[in-house]
């Protein structure tokens, strides 16, 4: 489920230029039909599965010298 964090601008869709002027946050959001929508936080089940997947991929990559496994989000 997603949640709108900003109403339409003056009863019209948000433009790309207006989106670029919105304050930057650490929240995950996107524009859907002209409305800024924030993605929900992951559930405990999702995080548990992600942890197990990471462990399996890490072990495989390490044993086969395939590189590094890095979890998102990643700020470079």
MMTF fields as JSON, N, C-alpha, C and O atoms, coordinates in Angstrom:
{
  "mmtfVersion": "1.0.0",
  "mmtfProducer": "UNKNOWN",
  "numBonds": 303,
  "numAtoms": 304,
  "numGroups": 76,
  "numChains": 1,
  "numModels": 1,
  "chainsPerModel": [1],
  "groupsPerChain": [76],
  "chainIdList": ["A"],
  "bondAtomList": [4, 2, 8, 6, 12, 10, 16, 14, 20, 18, 24, 22, 28, 26, 32, 30, 36, 34, 40, 38, 44, 42, 48, 46, 52, 50, 56, 54, 60, 58, 64, 62, 68, 66, 72, 70, 76, 74, 80, 78, 84, 82, 88, 86, 92, 90, 96, 94, 100, 98, 104, 102, 108, 106, 112, 110, 116, 114, 120, 118, 124, 122, 128, 126, 132, 130, 136, 134, 140, 138, 144, 142, 148, 146, 152, 150, 156, 154, 160, 158, 164, 162, 168, 166, 172, 170, 176, 174, 180, 178, 184, 182, 188, 186, 192, 190, 196, 194, 200, 198, 204, 202, 208, 206, 212, 210, 216, 214, 220, 218, 224, 222, 228, 226, 232, 230, 236, 234, 240, 238, 244, 242, 248, 246, 252, 250, 256, 254, 260, 258, 264, 262, 268, 266, 272, 270, 276, 274, 280, 278, 284, 282, 288, 286, 292, 290, 296, 294, 300, 298],
  "bondOrderList": [1, 1, 1, 1, 1, 1, 1, 1, 1, 1, 1, 1, 1, 1, 1, 1, 1, 1, 1, 1, 1, 1, 1, 1, 1, 1, 1, 1, 1, 1, 1, 1, 1, 1, 1, 1, 1, 1, 1, 1, 1, 1, 1, 1, 1, 1, 1, 1, 1, 1, 1, 1, 1, 1, 1, 1, 1, 1, 1, 1, 1, 1, 1, 1, 1, 1, 1, 1, 1, 1, 1, 1, 1, 1, 1],
  "groupList": [{"groupName": "UNK", "atomNameList": ["N", "CA", "C", "O"], "elementList": ["N", "C", "C", "O"], "formalChargeList": [0, 0, 0, 0], "bondAtomList": [1, 0, 2, 1, 3, 2], "bondOrderList": [1, 1, 2], "singleLetterCode": "X", "chemCompType": "L-PEPTIDE LINKING"}],
  "groupTypeList": [0, 0, 0, 0, 0, 0, 0, 0, 0, 0, 0, 0, 0, 0, 0, 0, 0, 0, 0, 0, 0, 0, 0, 0, 0, 0, 0, 0, 0, 0, 0, 0, 0, 0, 0, 0, 0, 0, 0, 0, 0, 0, 0, 0, 0, 0, 0, 0, 0, 0, 0, 0, 0, 0, 0, 0, 0, 0, 0, 0, 0, 0, 0, 0, 0, 0, 0, 0, 0, 0, 0, 0, 0, 0, 0, 0],
  "groupIdList": [1, 2, 3, 4, 5, 6, 7, 8, 9, 10, 11, 12, 13, 14, 15, 16, 17, 18, 19, 20, 21, 22, 23, 24, 25, 26, 27, 28, 29, 30, 31, 32, 33, 34, 35, 36, 37, 38, 39, 40, 41, 42, 43, 44, 45, 46, 47, 48, 49, 50, 51, 52, 53, 54, 55, 56, 57, 58, 59, 60, 61, 62, 63, 64, 65, 66, 67, 68, 69, 70, 71, 72, 73, 74, 75, 76],
  "secStructList": [7, 3, 3, 3, 7, 1, 7, 7, 5, 6, 6, 5, 7, 7, 7, 2, 2, 2, 2, 2, 6, 1, 7, 7, 7, 1, 1, 7, 3, 3, 3, 3, 6, 6, 3, 3, 3, 3, 3, 7, 7, 7, 7, 2, 2, 2, 2, 2, 2, 2, 2, 2, 2, 2, 2, 2, 2, 2, 2, 2, 2, 2, 2, 6, 6, 7, 7, 7, 7, 7, 7, 1, 7, 7, 7, 7],
  "xCoordList": [0.847, 0.0, 0.895, 1.93, 0.497, 1.237, 0.377, -0.841, 1.012, 0.293, 0.722, 1.917, -0.238, 0.077, 0.605, 0.035, 1.698, 2.251, 2.107, 2.512, 1.537, 1.328, 0.12, 0.012, -0.798, -1.951, -1.556, -0.455, -2.446, -2.221, -2.041, -2.612, -1.257, -0.98, -2.14, -2.382, -2.862, -3.978, -4.916, -5.318, -5.26, -6.206, -5.729, -6.538, -4.423, -3.868, -2.694, -2.249, -2.202, -1.079, 0.202, 0.413, 1.049, 2.357, 3.237, 3.259, 3.952, 4.867, 6.221, 6.525, 7.024, 8.359, 9.2, 9.95, 9.076, 9.832, 9.415, 10.264, 8.13, 7.655, 8.169, 8.545, 8.187, 8.732, 10.198, 10.62, 10.979, 12.4, 12.6, 13.639, 11.624, 11.741, 11.279, 11.409, 10.747, 10.314, 11.538, 12.574, 11.43, 12.586, 13.033, 12.213, 14.341, 14.885, 14.8, 15.114, 14.375, 14.285, 14.875, 15.233, 14.977, 15.424, 14.259, 14.447, 13.059, 11.886, 11.863, 12.306, 11.345, 11.206, 9.874, 8.822, 9.916, 8.682, 8.803, 9.898, 7.648, 7.582, 6.334, 5.5, 6.206, 5.029, 4.167, 4.626, 2.904, 1.936, 0.724, 0.082, 0.423, -0.703, -0.631, -1.651, 0.577, 0.744, 0.72, 0.717, 0.702, 0.68, 1.932, 2.278, 2.62, 3.784, 3.278, 2.451, 3.778, 3.338, 4.548, 5.576, 4.429, 5.518, 5.329, 4.234, 6.413, 6.368, 6.31, 6.918, 5.586, 5.493, 6.799, 7.627, 6.976, 8.143, 8.023, 6.913, 9.149, 9.089, 8.597, 8.789, 7.962, 7.463, 8.602, 9.668, 8.359, 9.352, 9.609, 10.751, 8.558, 8.702, 9.604, 10.471, 9.4, 10.224, 11.684, 12.572, 11.937, 13.315, 13.967, 15.156, 13.199, 13.725, 14.122, 15.198, 13.232, 13.534, 14.739, 15.598, 14.802, 15.926, 17.246, 18.256, 17.223, 18.427, 18.888, 20.082, 17.947, 18.294, 18.799, 19.757, 18.17, 18.626, 20.034, 20.883, 20.275, 21.606, 22.65, 23.712, 22.342, 23.29, 23.639, 24.81, 22.619, 22.864, 23.685, 24.621, 23.331, 24.079, 25.51, 26.444, 25.685, 27.015, 27.902, 29.045, 27.366, 28.142, 28.528, 29.671, 27.589, 27.865, 28.905, 29.852, 28.728, 29.669, 31.06, 32.056, 31.14, 32.433, 33.145, 34.329, 32.425, 33.024, 33.488, 34.44, 32.827, 33.154, 33.875, 34.024, 34.321, 35.069, 34.351, 34.939, 33.067, 32.232, 32.034, 31.374, 32.583, 32.413, 31.701, 31.658, 31.146, 30.498, 28.985, 28.49, 28.271, 26.827, 26.53, 26.951, 25.809, 25.506, 24.002, 23.342, 23.462, 22.019, 21.622, 22.35, 20.484, 19.98, 19.302, 18.99, 19.06, 19.457, 20.934, 21.52, 21.52, 22.944, 23.135, 22.686, 23.789, 24.113, 25.59, 26.417, 25.926, 27.348, 27.917, 29.097],
  "yCoordList": [-1.168, 0.0, 1.234, 1.258, 2.245, 3.495, 4.593, 4.454, 5.68, 6.763, 8.071, 8.341, 8.883, 10.176, 11.118, 11.214, 11.813, 12.763, 14.194, 15.118, 14.392, 15.752, 15.755, 14.9, 16.707, 16.753, 17.267, 17.784, 17.123, 17.7, 19.202, 19.818, 19.772, 21.203, 21.931, 21.766, 22.739, 23.552, 22.727, 23.169, 21.526, 20.655, 20.207, 19.983, 20.078, 19.573, 18.664, 18.62, 17.949, 17.052, 17.828, 18.903, 17.276, 17.84, 17.712, 16.653, 18.755, 18.685, 18.163, 18.147, 17.741, 17.251, 18.352, 18.091, 19.56, 20.694, 20.948, 21.241, 20.838, 21.013, 19.888, 20.116, 18.68, 17.549, 17.787, 17.513, 18.298, 18.559, 19.609, 19.618, 20.491, 21.529, 21.06, 21.805, 19.847, 19.362, 19.052, 18.648, 19.239, 18.985, 17.526, 16.612, 17.333, 15.982, 15.383, 16.046, 14.126, 13.423, 12.038, 11.639, 11.307, 9.916, 8.975, 7.759, 9.519, 8.699, 8.262, 8.987, 7.074, 6.578, 7.059, 6.742, 7.814, 8.301, 8.396, 8.396, 8.477, 8.596, 9.39, 9.651, 9.772, 10.499, 9.531, 8.933, 9.383, 8.535, 9.399, 9.945, 9.517, 10.346, 11.755, 12.322, 12.324, 13.695, 13.893, 15.035, 12.822, 12.919, 12.246, 11.139, 12.921, 12.306, 11.237, 11.517, 10.006, 8.872, 8.274, 8.032, 8.032, 7.457, 5.944, 5.46, 5.204, 3.75, 3.371, 4.043, 2.302, 1.887, 1.271, 0.842, 1.23, 0.569, -0.93, -1.459, -1.624, -3.073, -3.746, -3.231, -4.901, -5.661, -6.488, -6.629, -7.025, -7.893, -9.13, -9.572, -9.689, -10.857, -10.536, -11.334, -9.373, -8.937, -8.824, -9.296, -8.208, -8.033, -9.375, -9.565, -10.309, -11.639, -12.365, -12.956, -12.309, -12.942, -12.283, -12.97, -10.975, -10.251, -10.663, -10.858, -10.791, -11.215, -12.596, -12.821, -13.528, -14.882, -14.909, -15.618, -14.152, -14.064, -13.479, -13.97, -12.426, -11.821, -12.854, -12.965, -13.605, -14.6, -15.619, -15.939, -16.126, -17.124, -16.544, -17.18, -15.332, -14.704, -14.378, -14.554, -13.903, -13.582, -14.826, -14.789, -15.926, -17.172, -17.645, -18.04, -17.605, -18.042, -17.144, -17.635, -15.84, -14.906, -15.028, -14.956, -15.211, -15.329, -16.628, -16.614, -17.73, -19.031, -19.105, -19.821, -18.377, -18.431, -17.185, -16.993, -16.341, -15.115, -14.292, -13.924, -14.013, -13.321, -11.84, -11.141, -11.361, -9.949, -9.763, -10.665, -8.574, -8.229, -8.136, -7.805, -8.431, -8.275, -7.093, -7.08, -6.108, -4.905, -4.719, -4.763, -4.512, -4.315, -2.872, -1.95, -2.661, -1.305, -0.821, -1.662, 0.42, 1.508, 1.812, 1.565, 2.336, 2.634, 4.096, 4.54, 4.823, 6.213, 6.282, 5.988, 6.667, 6.694, 8.084, 8.28],
  "zCoordList": [0.0, 0.0, 0.0, 0.665, -0.739, -0.772, -0.184, -0.081, 0.198, 0.853, 0.214, 0.095, -0.197, -0.805, 0.265, 1.352, -0.044, 0.924, 0.46, 1.165, -0.71, -1.201, -2.118, -2.997, -1.928, -2.819, -4.196, -4.386, -5.13, -6.454, -6.297, -5.396, -7.166, -7.12, -7.775, -8.971, -6.999, -7.505, -8.387, -9.464, -7.921, -8.619, -9.993, -10.893, -10.154, -11.406, -11.06, -9.913, -12.048, -11.81, -11.556, -12.117, -10.707, -10.405, -11.644, -12.271, -12.004, -13.14, -12.688, -11.495, -13.642, -13.327, -12.68, -11.74, -13.175, -12.616, -11.162, -10.32, -10.865, -9.483, -8.599, -7.449, -9.134, -8.38, -8.026, -6.903, -8.99, -8.747, -7.656, -6.995, -7.46, -6.433, -5.05, -4.078, -4.944, -3.632, -2.779, -3.307, -1.451, -0.578, -0.654, -0.738, -0.622, -0.657, 0.741, 1.73, 0.817, 2.1, 1.928, 0.82, 3.025, 2.966, 2.704, 2.658, 2.533, 2.274, 0.824, -0.067, 0.602, -0.768, -1.307, -0.753, -2.374, -2.959, -4.469, -5.032, -5.105, -6.551, -6.898, -6.032, -8.152, -8.605, -9.406, -10.379, -8.982, -9.681, -10.005, -9.108, -11.269, -11.722, -11.146, -10.753, -11.095, -10.649, -9.148, -8.686, -8.369, -6.911, -6.36, -6.773, -5.416, -4.777, -3.817, -2.949, -3.974, -3.176, -2.479, -3.111, -1.167, -0.391, -0.297, -0.01, -0.544, -0.417, 1.058, 1.891, 1.391, 2.792, 3.275, 2.471, 4.581, 5.179, 4.96, 4.92, 4.819, 4.649, 5.93, 7.031, 5.765, 6.909, 7.516, 6.918, 8.703, 9.359, 8.501, 8.378, 7.91, 7.031, 5.838, 5.48, 5.227, 4.094, 4.516, 3.806, 5.655, 6.127, 6.454, 6.195, 7.023, 7.343, 6.05, 5.962, 5.05, 3.766, 3.097, 2.543, 3.147, 2.564, 3.229, 2.553, 4.548, 5.274, 4.852, 4.66, 4.707, 4.278, 2.84, 2.529, 1.978, 0.592, 0.522, -0.223, 1.306, 1.341, 1.778, 1.166, 2.834, 3.349, 2.265, 2.062, 1.571, 0.517, -0.633, -1.118, -1.068, -2.157, -1.736, -2.518, -0.494, 0.015, 0.028, -0.428, 0.554, 0.613, -0.791, -1.021, -1.714, -3.087, -3.754, -4.369, -3.633, -4.263, -3.66, -4.381, -2.353, -1.673, -2.079, -2.419, -2.042, -2.375, -3.829, -4.141, -4.707, -6.136, -6.644, -7.851, -5.712, -6.044, -7.124, -8.141, -6.876, -7.86, -7.563, -8.333, -6.485, -6.159, -4.828, -3.992, -4.653, -3.394, -3.571, -4.648, -2.505, -2.465, -1.55, -0.394, -2.06, -1.285, -1.255, -2.294, -0.066, 0.093, -0.202, 0.164, -0.856, -1.034, 0.243, 1.086, 0.441, -0.453, -0.298, 0.756, -1.326, -1.33, -1.702, -2.758, -0.848, -1.132, -1.429, -0.566, -2.643, -3.023, -2.971, -3.261]
}
